[in-house]
Amino acid sequence: KQVPYFTDEILKECEEKKIETVYDIMALEDDDRDELLRTLNERQLGKVAEFVNKYPNLELSYELDLEEPIRANEPKDIVINIERDEELEDIDAVCPRFPGKKAEN
């Protein structure tokens, strides 16, 4: 229910069509998306589009030194890199259930 105006009925239809993530919504063909969101009015569709368009696209990579063995219950260093595809112009999160403005974090 993170996507605005996604009712239990829309979520059930998403489940039936194997639409599991915001990225799956982004990848829908126009006709499929229109059919899925047929119960929403123009204002609601605009809010869904705003949410989906602002959803972050992150790439995650990691480095792990495998020359030393990994042992249970012993610490092991891992370097994690998170990159975002686009430059941010607006870092306000789309969160209609939050009582005020909220920046991404």
C-alpha positions, -999 to +999 in steps of 0.1 A: +000+000+000+030+023-005+018+035-039-009+062-034-045+050-042-036+014-046-066-003-031-068-040-020-085-047-054-056-031-074-031-049-052-049-082-058-048-076-095-011-068-093-005-101-075-025-120-102-004-103-129+029-109-111+034-071-107+055-071-075+075-039-074+073-002-084+098-011-112+072-036-126+047-008-127+072+014-145+077-014-171+040-019-179+028-011-214+005+019-216-026-003-223-018-027-194-012+002-170-044+019-180-063-013-175-047-018-140-055+018-129-089+020-146-107+029-113-086+059-106-095+095-116-071+120-133-060+135-100-053+101-085-035+090-116-013+121-113-004+112-078+005+076-088+026+090-117+044+114-093+052+086-069+064+062-096+085+089-113+102+099-081+109+063-070+147+060-067+165+037-091+195+025-071+224+002-082+241-017-055+276-033-058+299-049-033+334-061-029+344-090-007+379-103-002+377-140-008+414-148-004+409-151+033+383-178+043+350-168+057+344-183+091+311-184+111+309-159+140+340-140+128+338-105+113+345-100+076+349-067+058+326-060+029+326-027+008+292-017-004+286+010-030+251+024-037+247+046-068+217+065-080+211+069-118+200+105-118+209+138-102+184+149-077+165+182-082+139+175-055+146+152-026+111+154-011+096+119-007+061+111-020+045+099+012+008+109+014+003+092+048+031+112+064+017+143+082+042+167+067+070+172+041+096+145+043+130+144+025+144+111+012+169+095+034 
